[in-house]
Amino acid sequence: MATKNISRTPIHLLPPPFHHPHSTAAAAAAWYKPPPSRRNPQLQEPDPILTTLSQAIQNSPTKPLQASLKHLLPSLKPQQIINLISLNPHSLSPLSLFSFFTWLSSPCNSTFRHTLDSYCTMIHFLCTHQMFIEANSLIQIVVSRKGKDSASAVFAAVLETRGTLGSDIYVFSGLISAYLELGFTLDAIQCFRLSKMHKFRVPFDTCMKVLEHLMKLKSYKLVWEFYEEILECGYPASLYFFNILMHRFCREGEIRLALSVFDGIRKWGLRPSVVSFNTLMNGYVRLGDLDEGFRLKIAMQASGIKPDVYTYSVLINGLCKERKMDDANKLFDEMLENGLVPNSVTFTTMIDGHCKNGRVDLAMEIYKQMLTQGLSPDLITYNTIINGLCNKGDLKQAHNLIDEMRMKGLKPDKITYTTLIDGNCKEGDLETALELKTRMIKESIALDDVAYTALISGLCQEGRTVDAERMLREMLRVGLKPDDGTYTMIINGFCKNGDIKTASNLLREMQREGRVPSVVTYNVLMNGYCKQGQMKNANMLLNAMLNLGVNPDDITYNILLEGHCKYGNPEDVSNVRSAKGLVLDYASYTSVIGSLSKASRFRSKG
């Protein structure tokens, strides 16, 4: 249902900032009341049309409106509906007036069209009588029909139709919310600014809705600008919300905006808390700027705020990530000297740092210190230590920790089992690795690609290539996608066992799946061909590589040269051997092979 366009005096999109006084009394100032709209004149005598409409509405339970108004409807004007709502000469109930209003806009009344003014008049009327659900439904209709970039026109209509009704707080708030719900964020902001210009104060909750919507859109710069604009209107500043903004900005890597928020805390008369400093510090450390993190620690202490456990944990985590374990240890000791008890996260961070630095012995010391503090390691802590022990090759102690975990009621998870499987495979204990796989299946823990790849690698190292291929098929059946390196391991295993046919089939399988095997995979198969003396197939494989755009390397040509030296009976093998390691391209290779072929033909003629 289209609404008529009404020409109005333009309302500016960006009015000068309105600085609302900060006092509570000023915040509760009386509403601005313009004179009654020219569309709602006070009638000196009862209007017969309004009387007819009122009587029809009153009689509607017994006589349908269509029958009562069939002669009046074709000539009915929107202004008459506006007058009926504004004056309500027969004191009709708000619900009956709203029902009549919606009936007029139904498809059966094709000759009548509501205007923007009639909608706005009814919206004001409904809000005055606290029928907010009905009012919001009409606001949604207006906003959806007027569409994007309509805030100025709709706001003007709302302003002109309000008369002396005290419904502003509900109408303007509903208008902003409607624009937000329909995704017209800039229109919502414009409505707020127009409300501010006309000295209407929308509820703070509505302002927060705008901020939350901007957050979802990741319009972070606009979020901060709009929040400052809200504060300039006299709404109370909240340290909690400043901290929330900083946290969101830091999480998204918007560190400059986070710093602006931090600086704004004092600007708006508040004092940064330890949470404020920690939030910004964590943002810098996550970006790898440890220097700025430590600068904030010094600034915090200069402000009379003592660093807490979280402060130290953030900085220790940053140092551990950069493998600066000596500095991490010093900070850890400083933390203890200041009477702070590290939490599980701090201990686990230190343990992880030492493990990644190859100092599992120091990690175990931290672990024992954690126990003396009465803290119970969680699954993450155990997995961290087990990973360090497996990397060191200390599988016995790793398995002991598994037993300790179980005694404390913790069950190994996928990470625990996968770490142990990988560690056992690397140490050549394939049987234990396969037992762990069986245990995972019994405990309904799905193996991931890391576990399968580790098992396939272990089987290939043991020369059990057929079993490795079976493991590959199982991996595919459960929906996992082996990488090229996994295929290459198995191809290499078959080549070593002399089963070049199966190795070739695996290469073709990779190609059928749309993969482009790397030069390493081709070299493995080519080496298999050359070891078997299948030089024709080796040359064909080289041509296939070139056709697919896979560039051979010097290893490729040296494999081929060695094969031809061994099976081509060249006249001067020493010359060919001297070329090994120096052949860098296809032209060099074909030149050498060509000379070998000529020499071979010359000998046969002789």
Beta strands, then each sheet from edge to edge (+ up, - down):
end
